[in-house]
Amino acid sequence: MTLLDVHGPLTPGQFAEMTGLKTGTVTGVLDRLENAWLVRPERDRADRRKVIVSINQDDRRNRVDPHHQQQADRMLELLKRYDDGQLEVIADFMRTVSGTSWPVKS
């Protein structure tokens, strides 16, 4: 959910790249989020083979456990403290620490 809050709609492949998870695992995670009505997959209008996942804006704040929502709100407030250059440094650090290669959205 945080990735969608920060980056906006993403493809399952982008989720896999950003998290370092295998595509099968990402599919399972996204299926659970969809079943909980937190996200909605839609076909890309430009390329019908591609799926774009976005936050289900229909009262999603009411469906998320309040504890998790508080965490998400705090994370978004924290991210607002940094400009794009600082966020790139933080993302580079996280990539290095985790050993994965997350793409940085510019």
N, C-alpha and C positions, 0 to 999 in steps of 0.2 A: 504494500500500500504506500509505503514511503517513497519507493521509486516512482510510482505513478504521481504522487503528490509533487515530487520534485521535477520530474522530467516530462510529465504529461503522458498521453497515450503512447504505448510501446508495443512492439511485436514480441511474441514469445522468444524469438531468437535474440532480441535485445536484452530481455530478462536474463537469458542464459549467459550472454556475454558479460553483463554487469555483475552478476552474482557468482559466476564461475561454476554454476550448477549445470548438470547435463540436461539436454532438452526434455528427456522423459520425466525427470524430476520437476522441471519447470511446468510441464503440462499438468502434472498432479497438483502442484501448488495452485496454479491458475484455475483448475477445475474446482478445487475446494473453495477458492475465493468466489468463483461464479455461483456455486451452489449456495453460498451464504449471501448472495445478492450484493456483494461488495464491488465486483467488477463485471463488465460486460464485454464480450468479444464481438467484434463486428468485422465484416469483410471490408478490405481496403477498396475504396471506390475506383482507384486507379489500377489496381492489380487484384482481381477477385480471388487469386490464389493465396493472398496474404491476409493474415488476421491481425487486427489491431485491438489491443486490450486497453480499456479505459475505465476510470472509476465510475461506478453507478451512482450518479448524482441524486437519485431518488432517495432521499433521507438516509444516506450512508452513515451520517454521524449518529443517527439513532440506532443503527444496527451493530456498531462496533462496541465491544466491551469498553466501558468508560476508562478503565485503566490503560488500555491500548490507545484509546483516543487521546488521552492526556500525554502519553509518550509521543505520539505522532505530532501533536500540537507543539510540544516542547522542542522536538527535533526541527520542525519548520521554523520556529522562532530562532533557534540557534543558527540555522543555515542562513537566515536573513542578515546575520551580523557580518557576513563575509562577502566580499565582492567576487566576481568571476575568477580573477587571478588567484585569489586566496583559496577558493574552492578547488581550483585545479591542483594547487600544491597539496591540499588535504587529500584529494583523490589519488594523486601520485603516491603519497605516503601510504594510503590504504592498499593500493595495488601492490606496492613493494612488500608491505608487511604480509599481505594475504597470499602473495605469489600468483595472483590472477591478473588478467589484463582487462580492466573495466574501461570502456570507452568514455571519454570525457565529452559531455554534450556542450558545444559552444554556442 
